[in-house]
Amino acid sequence: MELDFNKKVLVRNTVNCHVAFRAINTPQDIVITPLAKTPLTIGEIVAQSYGGNKLFVGIDGKGNHAQIYIEDQATRIECGFEDPERNIKQEVVDKQAILDLFTIKTITAFKKELPNKIRTDAEKRLLRSILENNEVNDLSKAKAAAEYLGIKI
């Protein structure tokens, strides 16, 4: 499928801090507020991804643990973050993914999965915010998460 690089699609800031970067296709800076969505052209998104912007490409260059999530699947495929034929999906760690982590049944399984899911400083800040705002109801898991972060609750 041919993409229209001038078409705008939504991108989402997955973390609870501002993200900013210099646009490649236009002479401007782009700032996205915490946990917000903003439209960008597909051309700009592809340029940022191919240019290796860590906000888009994440920790592995394939979009996993990226701070900016592209809402449009066709654009994610173009950037190499997903491949439906090989059943490859981008791993996004946003607030909901962190809250879902707390639904793991046992504390042992939770402690094992925590360092696999929460890997970047931005994800750790988001987890800390969730703990500080008392958004989880399992004290043992909250304490384990706080221990992982090196904080006290």
N, C-alpha and C positions, 0 to 999 in steps of 0.2 A: 504494500500500500504506500502510495506517495503522500508525504506529509507536506502541508502548506506551512512553511517556516515563518510566515507572517501572522499566522493564526495565534491567538492568545489562549493559553490554558492555565488552569490554576496550579500553583505550587503552594505547599503548606509548610510553615515553620513548625517542626515537631517538638521544639524545646521551649522552655519558659524564659528565654532571653532573646534579645534582638539579634538578628543575623544581618550582616551587611557585606556587600561585595561590589566591586567595580564591574559595570556592564562591559561586555566585549563589543557588542554591535552598535551601541550608542554611547555618547560621552556623558555618562551619568553614574551615580552610585545608586544601588538598590538596597533598601532597608526593609526588612520584614519584621513586624512586631511579634512578640511572643505568642506562640500557638495560633497565629493568624494565617489566612490565605491571601494570596495576591496573584493577579494575572501577569504572566510573562509570555513573550512570543516563544514559539517552539524553537525558532532559530537561536534565540538567546540561551534557552535551556540546553540545547544541543552543544552550543559553543562552550558554555560553562562546563558541561560534562566532559566533552572531548578535551577541554583545556585542563582537566584534572582538578577543578575546584572541589575541595574536600567537603564543602557544605552539600554538594550534589552527589559526589561519588563515594562518600563515606570512607570507612577505614580500609576497605579492600579494593577500591576502584570500581566496584560493581554495584554501588548504591547501598550496600548494607551498612546500617547504623549511620546513615546520612542525616544531617540536620534539616535538609530541605527535601520534602517528598513531592514528587510530580504526580498530580492527581490523574493525568491522562495516560492510560495504559499504552497507547500507540507510541507516545513520546518516551515512556520508560523502555519500551522494546527498542526503539531507535537508539537510545543511549546505552543499550546493552545491560540494563538492570534486570530485565525479565526476558524469559523465553518460554512461551506457552507450549511449544512443541516438545521441549525437554523438561517441562514442568518446573522451571526455575522461577522463583518469586523473590522480589526484593524484601529483605528483612528490615522492617521499620520499627524503631523503638520510640513510640510516642506515649502519651499519658495513658491511653487505653491499654497498650501493650504492657506497661508497667503494672497497672491495676490488675490485668489478667494474670500476671505472674503470682499475685497473692491468692489466686484461686487454686494453686497447686495444693494437692491434698496433704502431703506430709512435709514436715519441717526439713527433713533430710533432703528430699527432692527439691524443695525450695532453695536451700543453701547451695545445692549443686548447680541449679539453673541460674541463680542470681549472677555469678560472674560471667556466664555465657551471654546473658541478655543485657546487662548493664556494663558497657565497656568504655564509653567515652565520658569525658568530663561533663558534657552537656546532659547526658543521660543520668549521671550521678546527681547533678543539680536538680533535675526534674524529680528524681526519686526522693531527694532530700525535701523538696517542696511538698511532695505528697505526704511524707511522714510528718512534717511540721504542721500541715493543715489537717492532720488526723483523718485522712481519707481512706484508711484501711482499718478493719475491725479485728485483725488477728495480732494480738500483742506479741506472741512469740516470733512471728514472721517479721513484724515491725522491728523488734529488737535485733533480729538477725540481719535485717537490711541496714539498720543503724550501725551495727558492728562492722559490716562490710564497708560502709562509708567512713567509719572512724569517728562517729558522732555518738552522743548520748541522747536518749529520749526519756 
